[in-house]
């Protein structure tokens, strides 16, 4: 059985939705392009990549709830005709790879916008389509990244066994990549899924493998999704894995480190890390430290449209109820209420 067939058979929740990619579709299209279709070159590929960066930067700063309709409109009205256009095989592979990133971004935006069945279904379908495009482009890194998106969604929804299987799949796809950040990205994904599944041995093993990979020197960052997995993002993800495993001191150290090193300069991202750090400090008994951290979290969260930020606001409000006698706690709860409204 070929690798892609094995992976596609491994999870009933998400991978069955992917379908087998048409690995020869690009080659076939270059030979059978219909007359009158639009001519596509590297200029169109560069345009898609530019829009992915611009829209991705906006979403990272303000949350997936901002501008998702722009990403979808650009995909359906501008990019879709190019996919059916006339292009060389090299341009076709580049175009499908760039479109895979755009579709993945649309999936991430839908997932971050809200926790409704409709948005969850949209995100899953976008990730599945991103996988097919990446596979047809022959890009294992983008294929692995699409599988990671599905794995993270399974973690969020509590499908623990499926999350582990998808994590294993994206690690397998990325195993031979010459990109330490990508390897760290996928190993941490599997570690997180295993931690959620209460498999301490597997979680610890793959967390250590991700730490080894993120510590390796890397070439100049590329334009792929995994290339943006910075040491700061790794420290945040690792901190939450350690928190799940019960090592709160190490979790606090990693989350504090995440805020102090390169890679967490977006408001949405910093807000989530601050929310997580406040929660860990509260569990450690550092009430004053938690409240100070949550004050910074509220400053970052203002104006961000993200389901994770809203969930963090609700969680903070509930945890602060036990401190209703403290004026600072009451102030934080009132500010959070205004932001959630």
PAKENU-61047 format. One record per residue: residue number from 1; residue in three letters; chain; x, y, z of N, C-alpha, C in turn. Coordinates in steps of 0.02 Angstrom, whole numbers. Atoms other than C-alpha are relative to their C-alpha. Layout:
<atoms>
ATOM     n   res   chain      n.X      n.Y      n.Z     ca.X     ca.Y     ca.Z      c.X      c.Y      c.Z
ATOM   NUM   ALA       A        X        Y        Z        X        Y        Z        X        Y        Z
...
</atoms>
This chain:
<atoms>
ATOM     n   res   chain      n.X      n.Y      n.Z     ca.X     ca.Y     ca.Z      c.X      c.Y      c.Z
ATOM     1   UNK       A       42      -60        0        0        0        0       44       62        0
ATOM     2   UNK       A      -39      -61        3       68      170      -46      -11       42       62
ATOM     3   UNK       A        3      -38      -62      103      293       95      -63       42        4
ATOM     4   UNK       A       58      -44       -4      -37      414       50      -64      -40       11
ATOM     5   UNK       A       59       41      -10     -164      270       42       -4      -23       72
ATOM     6   UNK       A       -1       21      -70     -110      208      215      -23       56       45
ATOM     7   UNK       A       19      -56      -42     -126      381      290      -73       17       -8
ATOM     8   UNK       A       70      -18       11     -293      414      210      -47      -51       31
ATOM     9   UNK       A       42       51      -30     -359      252      283        2        0       76
ATOM    10   UNK       A      -15        7      -70     -298      287      458      -47       36       47
ATOM    11   UNK       A       43      -37      -46     -431      404      527      -69       10      -30
ATOM    12   UNK       A       68       -6       25     -618      394      507      -27       71        6
ATOM    13   UNK       A       28      -67      -10     -647      572      570       16       47      -57
ATOM    14   UNK       A      -19      -53       46     -548      678      450       31      -26      -64
ATOM    15   UNK       A      -36       20       60     -437      584      330      -45      -32      -52
ATOM    16   UNK       A       45       29       49     -581      492      250      -32       54      -43
ATOM    17   UNK       A       29      -55       38     -641      663      194       46       26      -54
ATOM    18   UNK       A      -48      -28       47     -483      696       95       -7      -29      -70
ATOM    19   UNK       A        0       31       66     -504      572      -45       71       -6      -27
ATOM    20   UNK       A      -67        8       29     -356      514     -148       14       57      -48
ATOM    21   UNK       A      -17      -54       46     -270      661     -232       16      -27      -70
ATOM    22   UNK       A      -15       17       70     -253      656     -421       71       22      -14
ATOM    23   UNK       A      -71      -18        3      -63      651     -429       23       20      -70
ATOM    24   UNK       A      -19      -16       68      -60      669     -618      -40       57      -31
ATOM    25   UNK       A       47      -49       28     -187      808     -636       37       58      -32
ATOM    26   UNK       A      -35      -58       28      -60      947     -667       31      -17      -67
ATOM    27   UNK       A      -30       22       63       34      850     -800      -53       -7      -54
ATOM    28   UNK       A       54       10       49     -129      804     -884      -28       66      -24
ATOM    29   UNK       A       28      -65       21     -191      983     -884       46       36      -48
ATOM    30   UNK       A      -46      -34       46      -34     1046     -970       -5      -28      -71
ATOM    31   UNK       A        5       31       66      -70      926    -1112      -69        8      -31
ATOM    32   UNK       A       69       -2       26     -258      953    -1128      -34       66       16
ATOM    33   UNK       A       31      -65      -15     -285     1138    -1090      -49       19      -55
ATOM    34   UNK       A       52      -19       48     -444     1199    -1173       17       67      -32
ATOM    35   UNK       A      -12      -65       32     -434     1341    -1299      -41       55       33
ATOM    36   UNK       A       37      -57      -28     -484     1511    -1233        7        9       75
ATOM    37   UNK       A       -8       -8      -73     -438     1480    -1051       56       50       13
ATOM    38   UNK       A      -48      -51      -18     -333     1608     -960       70      -29        2
ATOM    39   UNK       A      -70       20       -3     -145     1598     -979       29       19       68
ATOM    40   UNK       A      -25      -11      -68      -60     1580     -810       76       -8        0
ATOM    41   UNK       A      -73        3       -6      122     1617     -771       22       12       71
ATOM    42   UNK       A      -27      -10      -67      235     1650     -624      -25       65       32
ATOM    43   UNK       A       28      -61      -28      158     1823     -604      -62      -15       42
ATOM    44   UNK       A       60       19      -39       -6     1744     -548       19      -38       63
ATOM    45   UNK       A      -24       37      -59       88     1627     -431       24       50       53
ATOM    46   UNK       A      -26      -50      -46      177     1776     -353      -58       40       32
ATOM    47   UNK       A       58      -37      -27        9     1865     -332      -34      -40       55
ATOM    48   UNK       A       31       41      -51      -65     1718     -236       43        0       64
ATOM    49   UNK       A      -45        1      -59       88     1709     -122       -3       67       37
ATOM    50   UNK       A        3      -66      -32       78     1896      -90      -65        7       40
ATOM    51   UNK       A       64       -5      -35     -106     1885      -43       -2      -45       61
ATOM    52   UNK       A       -3       44      -58      -74     1738       72       37       35       57
ATOM    53   UNK       A      -38      -35      -52       56     1841      165      -40       58       28
ATOM    54   UNK       A       37      -58      -23      -52     1998      173      -60      -20       43
ATOM    55   UNK       A       58       22      -37     -208     1908      230       20      -38       64
ATOM    56   UNK       A      -24       36      -59     -110     1795      347       26       47       54
ATOM    57   UNK       A      -24      -49      -49      -25     1944      430      -59       33       36
ATOM    58   UNK       A       59      -31      -30     -195     2025      458      -34      -47       49
ATOM    59   UNK       A       34       49      -44     -270     1866      531       41      -13       63
ATOM    60   UNK       A      -43       11      -59     -120     1840      646       -6       57       50
ATOM    61   UNK       A        6      -59      -43     -141     2016      712      -69        7       31
ATOM    62   UNK       A       68      -17      -21     -331     2029      724      -46      -60        8
ATOM    63   UNK       A       41       60       -7     -394     1849      722      -33      -21      -65
ATOM    64   UNK       A       30       29       60     -476     1736      595      -67       30      -19
ATOM    65   UNK       A       65      -30       14     -641     1828      611        4       62      -44
ATOM    66   UNK       A      -10      -58       43     -567     1975      516       18      -23      -71
ATOM    67   UNK       A      -18        5       71     -566     1971      326       -1      -70      -29
ATOM    68   UNK       A        4       66       31     -604     1787      299      -38        3      -67
ATOM    69   UNK       A       38       -6       62     -731     1839      168       44       25      -57
ATOM    70   UNK       A      -45      -23       53     -590     1927       74       41      -57      -27
ATOM    71   UNK       A      -40       58       21     -485     1769       70      -42      -47      -44
ATOM    72   UNK       A       44       45       37     -634     1666        9      -17       30      -68
ATOM    73   UNK       A       17      -33       64     -681     1794     -123       58       -2      -48
ATOM    74   UNK       A      -60        2       44     -504     1803     -189       10      -71      -27
ATOM    75   UNK       A       -8       69       21     -496     1613     -194      -50      -19      -54
ATOM    76   UNK       A       52       23       46     -660     1588     -285       -4       42      -64
ATOM    77   UNK       A        9      -43       58     -659     1738     -402       64        9      -41
ATOM    78   UNK       A      -62      -13       35     -476     1761     -446       41      -64      -12
ATOM    79   UNK       A      -46       57        4     -379     1602     -409      -32      -60      -34
ATOM    80   UNK       A       32       59       29     -506     1469     -459        6       -2      -76
ATOM    81   UNK       A      -10        3       74     -502     1519     -646       72      -16      -19
ATOM    82   UNK       A      -70       14       16     -312     1510     -641       13      -75        5
ATOM    83   UNK       A      -11       71       -7     -319     1331     -580      -25      -39      -61
ATOM    84   UNK       A       26       32       60     -418     1288     -736       32       29      -63
ATOM    85   UNK       A      -30      -35       56     -303     1392     -846       51      -41      -38
ATOM    86   UNK       A      -52       30       42     -162     1356     -967       68       19       30
ATOM    87   UNK       A      -64      -14      -33        9     1338     -884       48      -57      -13
ATOM    88   UNK       A      -50       52        5      172     1242     -892       -4      -43       63
ATOM    89   UNK       A        2       44      -58      199     1097     -773       33       33       60
ATOM    90   UNK       A      -33      -33      -56      321     1197     -666      -45       54       31
ATOM    91   UNK       A       46      -52      -25      201     1344     -653      -61      -31       33
ATOM    92   UNK       A       58       33      -29       57     1226     -619       14      -25       70
ATOM    93   UNK       A      -17       24      -67      146     1146     -472        8       58       49
ATOM    94   UNK       A       -7      -59      -43      193     1316     -402      -68       31       16
ATOM    95   UNK       A       66      -29      -11       15     1378     -425      -41      -42       49
ATOM    96   UNK       A       38       43      -45      -62     1227     -339       28        5       71
ATOM    97   UNK       A      -30       -6      -67       62     1243     -194      -21       66       33
ATOM    98   UNK       A       19      -65      -27       25     1429     -172      -74        0       19
ATOM    99   UNK       A       71        3      -15     -162     1395     -181      -14      -43       61
ATOM   100   UNK       A        7       41      -60     -143     1258      -51        9       41       63
ATOM   101   UNK       A      -10      -44      -57      -76     1390       68      -60       46       10
ATOM   102   UNK       A       57      -45       -6     -220     1507       29      -61      -37       28
ATOM   103   UNK       A       57       39      -24     -349     1370       57       10      -18       73
ATOM   104   UNK       A      -15       14      -71     -262     1320      219      -15       61       43
ATOM   105   UNK       A       13      -61      -37     -270     1500      276      -75       11        9
ATOM   106   UNK       A       73       -7       -7     -457     1505      240      -27      -49       51
ATOM   107   UNK       A       21       48      -51     -477     1348      344       17       22       70
ATOM   108   UNK       A      -21      -25      -66     -378     1421      488      -44       59       21
ATOM   109   UNK       A       44      -57      -16     -482     1581      479      -68      -24       23
ATOM   110   UNK       A       65       26      -19     -644     1482      486        4      -32       69
ATOM   111   UNK       A       -8       33      -65     -580     1379      633        8       52       56
ATOM   112   UNK       A      -13      -51      -52     -525     1536      726      -58       48        8
ATOM   113   UNK       A       55      -48       -2     -683     1634      687      -52      -18       51
ATOM   114   UNK       A       52       18      -46     -804     1534      790       -6      -75        9
ATOM   115   UNK       A        8       71      -17     -851     1368      869      -71      -22      -15
ATOM   116   UNK       A       66       23       21    -1006     1324      769        8      -59      -47
ATOM   117   UNK       A       -5       57       46    -1043     1165      670       16       22      -71
ATOM   118   UNK       A      -11      -23       68    -1045     1266      509       74       19      -10
ATOM   119   UNK       A      -69      -21        7     -873     1345      538       48      -58        8
ATOM   120   UNK       A      -43       59       -7     -798     1181      599        0      -41      -64
ATOM   121   UNK       A        4       37       63     -861     1095      442       38       35      -56
ATOM   122   UNK       A      -37      -38       50     -793     1234      333       75      -10        8
ATOM   123   UNK       A      -72        7      -12     -622     1223      414       24      -69      -22
ATOM   124   UNK       A      -20       68       19     -615     1034      391        4       -7      -75
ATOM   125   UNK       A        0        7       74     -662     1047      207       58       40      -31
ATOM   126   UNK       A      -56      -39       26     -534     1184      177       66      -37       11
ATOM   127   UNK       A      -62       37      -13     -396     1082      260        6      -60      -46
ATOM   128   UNK       A       -1       58       45     -445      929      158       18       22      -71
ATOM   129   UNK       A      -15      -25       67     -440     1031       -3       72       24       -5
ATOM   130   UNK       A      -70      -21       -1     -274     1107       47       47      -60       -7
ATOM   131   UNK       A      -41       61        6     -204      932       68        1      -26      -71
ATOM   132   UNK       A        2       25       68     -262      879     -104       41       43      -48
ATOM   133   UNK       A      -39      -45       42     -188     1033     -187       75       -9       11
ATOM   134   UNK       A      -71        8      -16      -22     1010      -96       26      -67      -27
ATOM   135   UNK       A      -21       65       24      -15      826     -140        7        0      -76
ATOM   136   UNK       A       -4       -3       73      -50      862     -324       59       42      -22
ATOM   137   UNK       A      -59      -40       16       87      994     -320       65      -37       16
ATOM   138   UNK       A      -60       38      -19      206      862     -250       39       33       56
ATOM   139   UNK       A      -33      -36      -54      244      965      -93      -16      -33       66
ATOM   140   UNK       A       14       36      -62      260      854       61       -7       45       61
ATOM   141   UNK       A        6      -45      -57      283     1001      179      -70       30        6
ATOM   142   UNK       A       67      -27       -2      119     1081      131      -52      -55       13
ATOM   143   UNK       A       45       56      -16       35      910      135       -1      -13       74
ATOM   144   UNK       A       -5       12      -72       98      883      312      -34       56       39
ATOM   145   UNK       A       29      -57      -35       42     1057      363      -76       -3       -2
ATOM   146   UNK       A       73        8        4     -135     1025      301      -24      -54       48
ATOM   147   UNK       A       18       53      -47     -140      864      401        5       26       72
ATOM   148   UNK       A       -6      -29      -67      -79      963      552      -62       41       17
ATOM   149   UNK       A       60      -38      -13     -227     1080      533      -58      -44       22
ATOM   150   UNK       A       52       48      -19     -344      931      542       14      -29       69
ATOM   151   UNK       A      -18       28      -65     -249      861      692      -18       50       56
ATOM   152   UNK       A       15      -51      -50     -265     1025      788      -75        7        9
ATOM   153   UNK       A       72       -3       -5     -450     1031      748      -27      -58       41
ATOM   154   UNK       A       21       59      -39     -470      855      817       15       10       74
ATOM   155   UNK       A      -18      -15      -70     -379      908      977      -53       46       30
ATOM   156   UNK       A       48      -49      -26     -496     1056      997      -69      -30       11
ATOM   157   UNK       A       67       30       -4     -650      947      970       -2      -61       46
ATOM   158   UNK       A       -2       57      -46     -592      808     1087        3      -67      -34
ATOM   159   UNK       A       -9       64       35     -565      675      953       73      -22       10
ATOM   160   UNK       A      -69       11      -20     -409      613     1040       36      -52      -42
ATOM   161   UNK       A      -33       53       39     -371      452      947       13       25      -72
ATOM   162   UNK       A       -9      -26       68     -398      537      778       55       53       -2
ATOM   163   UNK       A      -53      -51       -2     -286      681      831       69      -32        1
ATOM   164   UNK       A      -64       35       -2     -145      561      871       17      -29      -68
ATOM   165   UNK       A      -13       30       65     -165      470      705       18       53      -51
ATOM   166   UNK       A      -17      -54       46     -164      634      609       68       30       16
ATOM   167   UNK       A      -67      -23      -19      -13      693      709       54      -46      -26
ATOM   168   UNK       A      -48       48       27       78      534      662        6        6      -75
ATOM   169   UNK       A       -2       -7       73       30      561      481       41       60      -22
ATOM   170   UNK       A      -37      -59       21       99      737      472       74       -7       17
ATOM   171   UNK       A      -71       14      -14      261      681      557       29      -44      -54
ATOM   172   UNK       A      -25       44       52      277      544      428       12       37      -65
ATOM   173   UNK       A       -9      -40       61      251      665      283       61       45        5
ATOM   174   UNK       A      -55      -47       -7      381      783      355       66      -31       20
ATOM   175   UNK       A      -59       34      -28      508      652      406       65       16      -38
ATOM   176   UNK       A      -61       -9       40      630      683      263       11       72      -23
ATOM   177   UNK       A       -8      -70       19      613      871      251       65       29       28
ATOM   178   UNK       A      -60      -34      -23      771      975      261      -20       69       26
ATOM   179   UNK       A       26      -62      -29      683     1106      366      -14      -13       74
ATOM   180   UNK       A        8       16      -71      708     1095      554      -64       30       31
ATOM   181   UNK       A       60      -30      -29      565     1214      591      -62      -40      -18
ATOM   182   UNK       A       57       41       20      443     1108      493       -2      -64       42
ATOM   183   UNK       A       -3       62      -40      502      951      584      -22       14       72
ATOM   184   UNK       A       21      -19      -68      482     1040      752      -75       11        3
ATOM   185   UNK       A       72      -15        5      308     1097      699      -41      -64        5
ATOM   186   UNK       A       39       62        3      247      921      662       12      -43       62
ATOM   187   UNK       A      -14       39      -61      334      837      810      -38       29       60
ATOM   188   UNK       A       38      -31      -55      255      963      929      -74      -13       -7
ATOM   189   UNK       A       71       16       11       86      930      849      -16      -69       28
ATOM   190   UNK       A       11       68      -25      102      745      887        7       -2       76
ATOM   191   UNK       A       -8       -3      -72      165      783     1063      -62       28       33
ATOM   192   UNK       A       60      -31      -27       14      893     1094      -59      -49       -3
ATOM   193   UNK       A       54       49        6     -107      762     1029        8      -56       50
ATOM   194   UNK       A      -13       54      -48      -25      628     1136      -14       23       72
ATOM   195   UNK       A       13      -26      -67      -33      739     1291      -75        5       13
ATOM   196   UNK       A       73       -3       -8     -219      769     1261      -29      -70        8
ATOM   197   UNK       A       22       70       -5     -236      579     1246       27      -33       63
ATOM   198   UNK       A      -28       25      -64     -148      560     1416       53      -53      -11
ATOM   199   UNK       A      -56       45       14       -4      466     1334       65       37       16
ATOM   200   UNK       A      -58      -39      -22      139      539     1434       64      -22      -35
ATOM   201   UNK       A      -61       24       31      272      428     1357        7       28      -71
ATOM   202   UNK       A       -3      -25       69      230      475     1178        8       76       -1
ATOM   203   UNK       A       -3      -73       -1      205      658     1221       71       23       17
ATOM   204   UNK       A      -67      -20      -21      373      670     1310       51      -14      -55
ATOM   205   UNK       A      -46       19       53      463      580     1169       -1       50      -57
ATOM   206   UNK       A        5      -44       59      398      691     1030       11       74       18
ATOM   207   UNK       A      -18      -67      -21      414      850     1132       75        9       -1
ATOM   208   UNK       A      -74       -3        2      599      811     1152       25        3      -72
ATOM   209   UNK       A      -20       -1       71      612      778      964      -13       69      -31
ATOM   210   UNK       A       14      -67       26      530      945      927       50       51       27
ATOM   211   UNK       A      -50      -46      -29      650     1033     1046       67       -6      -36
ATOM   212   UNK       A      -62       11       37      798      955      957       -3       34      -68
ATOM   213   UNK       A        7      -29       68      732     1012      788       -1       76        2
ATOM   214   UNK       A        5      -73       -1      690     1190      839       66       32       19
ATOM   215   UNK       A      -65      -25      -19      865     1209      909       52       -2      -55
ATOM   216   UNK       A      -47        4       55      947     1172      742        0       63      -41
ATOM   217   UNK       A       -1      -59       44     1005     1313      629      -43      -11      -61
ATOM   218   UNK       A       44        5       58      888     1349      487       19       52      -52
ATOM   219   UNK       A      -12      -49       53      904     1436      320      -49       57        9
ATOM   220   UNK       A       45      -57       -2      817     1601      290      -72      -25       -7
ATOM   221   UNK       A       68       24        2      630     1578      323      -30        5      -70
ATOM   222   UNK       A       33       -1       65      531     1532      169      -71       26        6
ATOM   223   UNK       A       68      -26       -1      351     1569      126      -51      -53       20
ATOM   224   UNK       A       46       53      -19      277     1405      187      -28       14       70
ATOM   225   UNK       A       31       -8      -65      162     1393      337       48      -23       55
ATOM   226   UNK       A      -44       28      -52      286     1285      434       63       43       10
ATOM   227   UNK       A      -60      -41       -7      430     1405      399       -9       56       51
ATOM   228   UNK       A       13      -52      -48      345     1530      514       -7      -26       71
ATOM   229   UNK       A        2       29      -67      351     1411      662       63       21       37
ATOM   230   UNK       A      -58      -32      -32      467     1519      765       15      -33       67
ATOM   231   UNK       A      -14       23      -68      556     1476      928      -51       25       51
ATOM   232   UNK       A       52      -25      -46      426     1586     1014      -63      -42       -3
ATOM   233   UNK       A       60       42        6      281     1485      946       13      -69       28
ATOM   234   UNK       A      -17       65      -29      372     1325      992       -3        3       76
ATOM   235   UNK       A       -1       -6      -72      398     1386     1170      -71        3       28
ATOM   236   UNK       A       70       -3      -23      212     1427     1186      -32      -69       -3
ATOM   237   UNK       A       31       66        7      155     1259     1119       29      -49       50
ATOM   238   UNK       A      -33       45      -48      282     1167     1226      -24       14       71
ATOM   239   UNK       A       24      -18      -66      227     1263     1379      -68      -29       15
ATOM   240   UNK       A       66       27      -11       48     1208     1356        0      -77        3
ATOM   241   UNK       A       -7       73       -5      100     1027     1327       24      -18       70
ATOM   242   UNK       A      -26       12      -67      200     1033     1489      -53       12       53
ATOM   243   UNK       A       55      -13      -46       51     1109     1578      -48      -59        2
ATOM   244   UNK       A       45       58        3      -58      966     1518       30      -60       35
ATOM   245   UNK       A      -34       56      -32       73      844     1582       11       11       75
ATOM   246   UNK       A       -4      -13      -71       70      928     1753       64       34       24
ATOM   247   UNK       A      -63      -33      -18      242     1011     1750      -10       76       -5
ATOM   248   UNK       A       20      -70        3      180     1186     1792       60       47        3
ATOM   249   UNK       A      -59      -44       -3      350     1260     1836       33        6      -69
ATOM   250   UNK       A      -30       -2       68      421     1210     1666      -47       35      -48
ATOM   251   UNK       A       48      -34       44      261     1269     1582        6       75        7
ATOM   252   UNK       A       -7      -72      -11      277     1441     1662       64       27      -32
ATOM   253   UNK       A      -65      -21       29      459     1451     1609       -5        6      -75
ATOM   254   UNK       A        6       -1       73      418     1408     1429      -45       57      -24
ATOM   255   UNK       A       46      -53       22      271     1529     1417       31       69       10
ATOM   256   UNK       A      -35      -63      -11      374     1670     1492       52       10      -54
ATOM   257   UNK       A      -50       -3       53      512     1629     1368      -32       18      -66
ATOM   258   UNK       A       34      -14       64      387     1632     1225      -12       74       -9
ATOM   259   UNK       A       15      -71        5      344     1812     1264       62       43       -9
ATOM   260   UNK       A      -62      -40        0      525     1866     1271       44      -12      -61
ATOM   261   UNK       A      -43       14       57      595     1792     1111      -38       13      -65
ATOM   262   UNK       A       28      -19       65      567     1824      927      -56      -47      -22
ATOM   263   UNK       A       51       41       32      410     1765      841      -70        7       28
ATOM   264   UNK       A       67       -9      -28      264     1823      948      -17       74        1
ATOM   265   UNK       A       12      -72        3      240     2001      888      -70       17      -24
ATOM   266   UNK       A       68      -12       22       59     1981      834      -46        3       61
ATOM   267   UNK       A       43      -10      -59      -78     2040      952      -39      -62       18
ATOM   268   UNK       A       38       60      -16     -185     1885      936       43      -52       34
ATOM   269   UNK       A      -44       51      -27      -39     1770      970       21       17       71
ATOM   270   UNK       A      -22      -20      -67       26     1869     1118      -58       -3       50
ATOM   271   UNK       A       57        3      -45     -149     1881     1191      -11      -72       25
ATOM   272   UNK       A       11       70      -19     -168     1691     1190       54      -24       47
ATOM   273   UNK       A      -54       21      -44        3     1664     1268       -8       30       69
ATOM   274   UNK       A       10      -32      -65      -33     1791     1404      -58      -31       38
ATOM   275   UNK       A       57       34      -33     -201     1709     1440       23      -67       30
ATOM   276   UNK       A      -24       65      -24     -117     1539     1455       48        8       59
ATOM   277   UNK       A      -48      -11      -54       23     1607     1564      -37       21       64
ATOM   278   UNK       A       39      -18      -59     -104     1688     1682      -32      -61       32
ATOM   279   UNK       A       31       60      -27     -193     1522     1700       50      -45       36
ATOM   280   UNK       A      -51       42      -32      -32     1428     1739       22       32       66
ATOM   281   UNK       A      -20      -33      -62       19     1559     1868      -53       -7       54
ATOM   282   UNK       A       52        9      -50     -149     1545     1953        3      -70       29
ATOM   283   UNK       A       -5       69      -24     -130     1356     1964       61      -10       45
ATOM   284   UNK       A      -59        3      -44       42     1384     2042      -10       38       65
ATOM   285   UNK       A       14      -37      -60      -39     1492     2175       24       72       -1
ATOM   286   UNK       A      -24      -69        6       33     1656     2111      -58       44      -25
ATOM   287   UNK       A       60      -36       19     -130     1754     2113       17       70      -27
ATOM   288   UNK       A      -19      -67       23      -49     1926     2097       32       -3      -70
ATOM   289   UNK       A      -31        8       66       58     1865     1951      -51      -15      -54
ATOM   290   UNK       A       52       17       48      -95     1791     1866      -40       62      -19
ATOM   291   UNK       A       41      -59       15     -194     1952     1881       40       51      -41
ATOM   292   UNK       A      -42      -46       39      -49     2058     1816        6      -24      -72
ATOM   293   UNK       A       -6       29       67      -29     1940     1668      -66        7      -38
ATOM   294   UNK       A       65       -6       32     -215     1941     1632      -17       72      -19
ATOM   295   UNK       A       10      -70       20     -215     2131     1632       33       13      -68
ATOM   296   UNK       A      -34       -7       64      -87     2125     1491      -39      -37      -55
ATOM   297   UNK       A       40       39       48     -194     1992     1405      -59       41      -25
ATOM   298   UNK       A       57      -40       20     -346     2107     1405       21       58      -45
ATOM   299   UNK       A      -24      -53       43     -243     2247     1330       11      -25      -71
ATOM   300   UNK       A      -13       29       66     -191     2133     1186      -64      -23      -34
ATOM   301   UNK       A       60       32       28     -363     2054     1163      -49       49      -28
ATOM   302   UNK       A       48      -51       22     -456     2216     1132        1        6      -77
ATOM   303   UNK       A        6       -5       73     -517     2214      951       17      -63      -38
ATOM   304   UNK       A      -17       62       34     -460     2036      912      -62      -45       -5
ATOM   305   UNK       A       58       44       12     -593     1922      836       25      -71      -10
ATOM   306   UNK       A      -28       68        1     -537     1746      881      -38      -42       50
ATOM   307   UNK       A       35       44      -45     -630     1599      956       44      -19       59
ATOM   308   UNK       A      -44       17      -55     -476     1559     1060        5       56       51
ATOM   309   UNK       A       -2      -57      -46     -469     1734     1132      -65        4       39
ATOM   310   UNK       A       65       -2      -35     -655     1729     1172       -4      -55       53
ATOM   311   UNK       A        0       55      -49     -634     1560     1257       44       17       60
ATOM   312   UNK       A      -45      -20      -54     -487     1629     1358      -33       53       44
ATOM   313   UNK       A       36      -51      -40     -593     1778     1412      -51      -32       45
ATOM   314   UNK       A       51       34      -41     -733     1665     1472       33      -40       56
ATOM   315   UNK       A      -35       40      -50     -611     1551     1562       27       44       56
ATOM   316   UNK       A      -27      -46      -51     -528     1697     1651      -55       25       45
ATOM   317   UNK       A       55      -26      -41     -694     1767     1708      -24      -51       51
ATOM   318   UNK       A       22       52      -46     -746     1601     1784       51      -10       56
ATOM   319   UNK       A      -52       13      -51     -580     1576     1874        6       58       49
ATOM   320   UNK       A       -5      -58      -44     -587     1751     1947      -59        6       48
ATOM   321   UNK       A       58       -6      -44     -756     1722     2030       18      -14       73
ATOM   322   UNK       A      -18       16      -69     -672     1648     2183       36       58       35
ATOM   323   UNK       A      -35      -57      -30     -583     1815     2209      -43       63       -5
ATOM   324   UNK       A       45      -57        9     -737     1927     2197       11       55       52
ATOM   325   UNK       A      -12      -51      -51     -685     2015     2357       58       46      -16
ATOM   326   UNK       A      -58      -41       19     -529     2083     2272      -20       49      -55
ATOM   327   UNK       A       19      -49       51     -558     2246     2177       32      -13      -68
ATOM   328   UNK       A      -34       12       64     -429     2199     2046      -34      -55      -39
ATOM   329   UNK       A       34       55       34     -518     2036     2008      -66       23      -29
ATOM   330   UNK       A       63      -26       25     -684     2126     1990       11       44      -62
ATOM   331   UNK       A      -16      -43       58     -605     2253     1872       16      -42      -61
ATOM   332   UNK       A      -18       43       56     -532     2115     1763      -62      -34      -28
ATOM   333   UNK       A       61       34       24     -699     2024     1755      -44       48      -39
ATOM   334   UNK       A       41      -49       35     -789     2183     1704       29       17      -68
ATOM   335   UNK       A      -30      -13       64     -664     2220     1568      -10      -58      -48
ATOM   336   UNK       A       10       59       43     -676     2042     1503      -71       -5      -25
ATOM   337   UNK       A       71        1       21     -866     2054     1500      -12       48      -57
ATOM   338   UNK       A        9      -49       54     -857     2209     1391       30      -26      -65
ATOM   339   UNK       A      -33       26       61     -738     2122     1269      -39      -57      -31
ATOM   340   UNK       A       38       58       26     -846     1966     1255      -66       23      -31
ATOM   341   UNK       A       66      -24       23    -1006     2066     1227        2       19      -74
</atoms>
